[in-house]
Amino acid sequence: MNEAIKQFLAGKAVPGQFDINVDGETYQCEQVLRWLPGRRLVIKTRHHNASLLLKLFVPNKKGWRELSREQHGYRTCMAAGVAVPLKKFLSDNFAGCLVIAYEYLEDAEVFTLDGKQQTQQVQALLQLMVQCHMGGIYQQDIHTDNILQTQKGLYLIDLASINGQPGQPLSAKKSLKNLARLVSQFVPDEQRILLEKLSTYYQSRQWVFDAQAHSDFKRLLDKAWHKRKEMYLSKCFRACTMTVYHKDRQQEYAFKRAFLKHIDESRIADIDRLVEQGEKIKDGNSATVVLTELGGRRVIIKRYNMKSVWHFLKRCWRPSRAANAWRQGNLMNLLGIPTPAVLGFVEHRLGPLRKRAYLISEYLEHASELSQVYADEAPKEPVLKQIRRIFSLMREYRLSHGDMKASNLLLTENGQVELIDLDAMQEHHYDWTFERAFSRDQQRFMRNWSKSIDASKLNNQHNL
């Protein structure tokens, strides 16, 4: 049996490229697309100069059940006329695995809204949902990664998560719940665009779309968003396709899998040396910030120091600031608030006690602190608009930054404002705690500007 397949069947990660030999035929794995430990492996392969997508399942009870669901989903989509990649073959003993093979769509991309084609894309997406729901298709795991856009139109994938019977349209309740789950996958700004066009879906189903229908759908969307947020953030602290996660008595760490595959893991164990050898940006008692190279790219490492024994005793039982910054950075990604991509965090531990912690994040070339760029004048309107949007989203989702000084907003070379230093950011469950913390953020932001600046454009409660 192929070594990579042995690793998959044992629940271990497989290399990015390997060969599978079956009955004298060779399938060259070019890319691992998805991996669920102990369950499923999805790979792009090359066979006879043609690309195939293989879904491999562990040959146990759960694997047989998932393969059966995959086949049911494929048949349901074909009956409903929903575009899916064509099935090439099926096998119950493919190098010791269960497998279903599909054509690989070379020009396919994950569905995203493009500013130039938004109107057409939104219409196509809503019509796809109409087609699915009228054809009895309810995809439990509906999200943008499961919708591919090609020159021929939109394709549905991940067919194992499809429920329903062909020819039996879904009820209004089930249809709208599924649609709300899909809309919740987009960042808030894009959600608003989809909500503006929602009448298209209702009209196609011959339903009334009025203020009450809009309000009811918004409640479904808020519930779906909260569930999606909790599920996404939980993936930041467990091993999955997105994240490499490890925890023992000496160390806890999580990294974006796409980043970690370029790193020798011994460098994680020796992260202090990277900090000591890096270019110092800040060297304070509470934190040391350096610019260094890791995984073939320039990154920022922020080390959170323990200032004293008392500081250690105060912090050691609580989640580290690095872990919180890692969580909040991923949340910013969900909200569409620009921030340097968080790539990973490391905690040194003594059993349950936390010691030093480290955050690794993207380095923004040619970015400057907002307070330096506008040291002698108020920010221009395009920048102000972005600042207002950041404050608006933080208010809508009840987030406080904790250290909202102007130096924690960066202006990139292309004019984008990015929020940094997220280790004190909090989500608030109560209005009174949020309003107090958010007000402090606003006041701290305003205090950073020179008295020579006309702050009237900034100091507007409706804007900030």
Residue pairs with C-beta under 8 A, 6 or more apart in sequence:
1 95
1 96
2 18
2 19
2 20
2 21
2 95
3 18
4 14
4 15
4 18
4 20
4 29
5 14
5 20
5 56
5 95
5 96
5 97
7 13
7 14
8 14
8 35
8 41
8 56
8 58
8 97
9 58
9 96
9 97
11 37
11 38
12 37
13 35
13 37
14 32
14 35
14 41
16 29
16 31
16 32
16 261
17 28
17 29
17 30
17 31
18 29
19 26
19 27
19 28
19 29
20 26
20 27
20 29
20 45
20 94
20 95
21 27
21 95
22 94
22 95
25 47
26 47
27 45
27 46
27 47
27 52
27 54
28 45
28 46
28 47
29 43
29 44
29 45
30 43
30 44
30 45
30 46
30 51
31 43
31 44
32 41
32 42
32 43
33 42
33 43
33 44
33 53
34 40
34 41
34 42
34 241
35 41
35 42
35 241
36 240
36 241
37 239
38 58
39 57
39 58
39 62
39 63
39 66
40 55
40 56
40 57
40 58
40 63
40 66
41 55
41 56
41 97
42 53
42 54
42 55
42 56
43 53
43 54
43 56
44 51
44 52
44 53
44 104
45 51
45 52
45 53
45 54
46 52
51 103
51 104
51 106
52 88
52 101
52 102
52 103
52 104
53 85
53 101
53 102
53 103
53 104
54 94
54 99
54 100
54 101
55 70
55 99
55 100
55 101
55 102
56 94
56 97
56 98
56 99
57 63
57 64
57 66
57 67
57 97
57 98
57 99
58 97
58 98
59 92
59 93
59 96
59 97
59 98
63 98
64 98
66 160
67 98
67 100
67 160
69 159
69 160
69 161
69 162
70 100
70 159
70 160
71 90
71 100
72 159
72 162
73 159
73 160
73 161
73 162
74 84
74 87
74 159
75 166
76 135
76 136
76 137
76 159
76 162
76 164
76 165
76 166
77 83
77 84
77 135
77 137
77 156
77 159
77 162
78 84
79 135
79 166
79 167
80 131
80 132
80 134
80 135
80 136
80 137
80 166
81 131
81 135
82 128
82 131
82 132
82 135
82 137
82 156
83 152
83 153
83 154
83 155
83 156
84 155
84 156
84 157
84 159
85 102
85 103
85 104
85 105
85 155
85 157
86 102
86 103
87 100
87 101
87 102
88 101
88 102
88 103
89 99
89 100
89 101
90 99
90 100
90 101
91 98
91 99
92 98
105 148
105 150
105 155
107 150
107 151
108 148
108 149
108 150
108 155
109 148
109 149
109 150
110 144
110 145
110 147
110 148
110 149
111 121
111 125
111 144
111 147
111 148
111 149
111 154
112 144
112 149
113 121
113 122
113 186
113 190
113 193
114 121
118 193
119 197
121 149
122 193
122 194
122 197
122 200
123 197
123 200
124 153
124 154
125 147
125 154
125 182
125 194
126 194
126 197
126 198
126 200
126 201
126 204
127 200
127 204
128 147
128 154
128 156
129 175
129 178
129 179
129 182
129 201
130 201
130 204
130 205
132 138
132 139
132 156
133 169
133 170
133 174
133 175
133 178
133 179
133 205
134 169
134 170
134 205
135 166
135 167
135 169
136 164
136 165
136 166
136 167
136 168
136 169
136 170
137 156
137 162
137 164
137 170
138 162
138 163
138 164
138 170
138 174
138 175
138 178
139 146
139 156
139 158
139 161
139 162
139 163
139 178
140 161
140 162
140 163
141 158
141 161
142 161
142 178
142 181
142 182
142 185
143 181
143 182
143 185
144 182
144 185
144 186
145 158
146 156
146 157
146 158
146 161
147 154
147 155
147 156
147 157
148 154
148 155
148 157
149 155
164 170
169 175
170 178
172 205
172 207
175 205
176 216
176 217
176 220
177 220
177 224
179 201
179 217
180 217
180 220
180 221
180 223
180 224
181 224
181 228
183 191
183 194
183 195
183 221
183 224
184 191
184 221
184 224
184 225
184 227
184 228
185 228
186 194
187 334
187 335
187 336
188 335
188 336
188 393
188 396
188 397
189 336
189 389
190 336
191 221
191 225
195 214
195 217
195 218
195 221
198 209
198 214
198 217
199 209
202 208
202 209
202 213
203 209
207 213
228 334
229 331
229 334
232 330
232 334
233 327
233 330
233 331
235 242
235 243
236 242
236 243
236 254
236 326
236 327
236 330
237 243
237 245
237 254
237 327
238 245
239 245
239 246
241 257
242 256
242 257
243 254
243 255
243 256
243 257
244 254
244 255
244 256
244 257
244 260
245 253
245 254
246 252
246 253
246 254
247 253
249 349
249 350
249 351
250 348
250 349
250 350
251 268
251 269
251 346
251 347
251 348
251 349
252 323
252 346
252 347
252 349
253 268
253 344
253 345
253 346
253 347
254 326
254 344
254 345
255 263
255 268
255 343
255 344
255 360
256 341
256 342
256 343
256 344
259 295
259 343
259 344
260 295
260 344
262 295
262 296
262 297
263 294
263 295
267 274
267 294
268 346
271 301
271 346
271 358
272 303
272 356
274 290
274 292
274 294
274 301
275 288
275 290
275 292
275 301
275 303
275 358
277 292
278 290
278 291
278 292
278 301
279 290
279 291
279 292
280 288
280 289
280 290
281 289
281 290
281 291
281 300
282 288
282 289
283 289
284 305
285 305
285 307
286 304
286 305
286 307
287 302
287 303
287 304
287 305
288 302
288 303
288 305
289 300
289 301
289 302
289 303
290 300
290 301
290 303
291 298
291 299
291 300
291 363
292 298
292 299
292 301
293 299
294 301
294 360
297 363
298 363
298 365
299 343
299 360
299 361
299 362
299 363
300 340
300 360
300 361
300 362
300 363
301 358
301 359
301 360
302 322
302 325
302 358
302 359
302 361
302 423
303 356
303 357
303 358
304 320
304 321
304 322
304 356
304 357
304 358
304 359
304 423
305 356
306 312
306 315
306 355
306 356
312 355
315 354
316 353
316 354
316 355
317 352
317 353
317 354
318 354
319 354
320 345
320 347
320 354
320 357
321 357
321 359
321 423
321 424
322 345
322 346
322 347
322 357
322 358
322 359
322 423
323 345
323 347
323 357
324 422
324 423
324 424
324 425
325 342
325 345
325 359
325 421
325 422
325 423
325 425
326 342
326 344
326 345
326 359
328 422
328 423
328 425
329 339
329 340
329 341
329 342
329 361
329 422
330 342
331 399
331 427
332 338
332 339
332 419
332 422
333 339
333 341
335 393
335 397
336 393
337 390
337 393
337 394
337 419
338 386
338 416
338 417
338 418
338 419
339 418
339 419
339 420
339 422
340 361
340 362
340 363
340 364
340 410
340 418
340 420
341 361
341 362
342 359
342 360
342 361
342 362
343 360
343 361
343 362
344 359
344 360
345 357
345 358
345 359
345 360
346 357
346 358
346 360
347 354
347 355
347 356
347 357
347 358
348 354
348 355
348 356
348 357
349 355
359 423
364 410
364 412
364 418
365 413
366 412
366 413
367 410
367 411
367 412
367 413
367 418
368 410
368 411
369 406
369 407
369 409
369 410
369 411
370 379
370 383
370 406
370 407
370 409
370 410
370 411
370 417
371 405
371 406
371 407
371 409
371 448
371 449
372 407
373 379
373 411
374 383
374 449
374 453
375 450
376 450
376 452
376 453
377 453
378 384
378 449
378 453
378 454
378 455
378 457
378 458
379 387
379 457
379 458
382 415
383 411
383 415
383 417
384 457
384 458
384 463
386 416
386 417
387 409
387 417
387 458
387 463
387 464
388 463
388 464
390 409
390 417
390 419
391 441
391 442
391 463
391 464
393 399
394 400
394 401
394 438
394 441
395 438
397 427
398 427
398 428
398 429
398 431
398 434
398 438
399 425
399 426
399 427
399 428
400 425
400 426
400 428
400 434
400 437
400 438
400 440
400 441
401 408
401 419
401 421
401 422
401 424
401 425
401 441
402 423
402 424
402 425
402 426
402 437
402 441
403 421
403 424
403 444
404 440
404 441
404 442
404 444
404 445
405 444
405 445
405 447
405 448
406 445
406 448
406 449
407 448
408 419
408 420
408 421
409 417
409 418
409 419
409 420
410 417
410 418
410 420
411 417
411 418
412 418
426 437
428 434
428 437
442 461
442 464
445 458
445 464
446 455
446 458
446 459
446 464
449 455
449 458
458 464
